């Protein structure tokens, strides 16, 4: 099973699988099939195997499903499901693909059918939180009342208390951009901050929320945009950055499937906070693996990451590797 590792001197690159090399091999095979518009039995077997291999590591299972769903488009998961209507993995991949498609305007996806698919998948493997996480995602897209989401949230927490994907879905729903408010986001963070283990898969939740707040301030323009940097000087933000910058870059501290994605979050937040020496350390810990978000908020993701990596992680005088805090460009 892949684990978080550091690779020095690696060229910056966008790889959806992050450091999950087995998943990467399957993803490339799926993308080849997608380009042909067909799905052969060998590829179906490889998809089933790589999902099954995650076992009860629900976080890794969700990561693998998410990557495969993005790579397979809409038709291939449907074909796999048609061939294997009682295969839980096939149902989950189809549901994940439908959720992704539903985010596109004019997709024509019937999310009620997706909810039914999630229910079937939940019956096939009751211990698995993944069907309930996808159910939560579909309800979020439908902007259903919070009472409906709360019931599904309880199902997830009973199976996997610190499920990364579920916490991100809840955060998105409760944000001011969707059905919530800043106060509701703070309630969510207060509810998990004290109890969540520091190395849990959902460890990046608070940083994700802070980056969202920064993004909204910048997008608002005017005085809000001018004061966006003050977010990182708030006591709660400074404390979150202090903890993450101290522990997360250490090899073996973060071991969940999306650890490299969370290190990208941390590097971006540290740069926005002007803490460039620490940002350089974290950028080196990513081993050159780039995630589209949050870098894409400032331009082309690979270009932005490469710019800051060259400036702060190279170890030269301008890189901030030995100096104090600097203002990011």
Buried (B, 14 or more C-beta within 10 A) or exposed (E): EBEBEBEEEEEBEEBBBBBBEBBBEBBEBBBEBBEEEEBEEEBBEBBBEBBEBBEEBBBBBBBBBBBBBBBBBBBBBBBBBEEBEEBBBBBBBBBBBBBBBBEEEEEEBEBEEBBBBBBBBBEBBEEBBBBBBBBBBBBBBBEBEBEEBEEBBEBBBEBBBBBBBBBBBBBBBBBBEEBBEBEBBBEBBEEBBEEBEEBBBBBBBBBBBBBBBBBBBBEEEEEEEEEBBEBBEEEBBEEBBEEBBEEBBEEEBBBBBBBBBBBBBBBBBBBBBBBBBBBBBBBBBBBBBBBBEBBBBBEEBBBBBBBBBBBBBBEEEEBBBEEEBBEBE
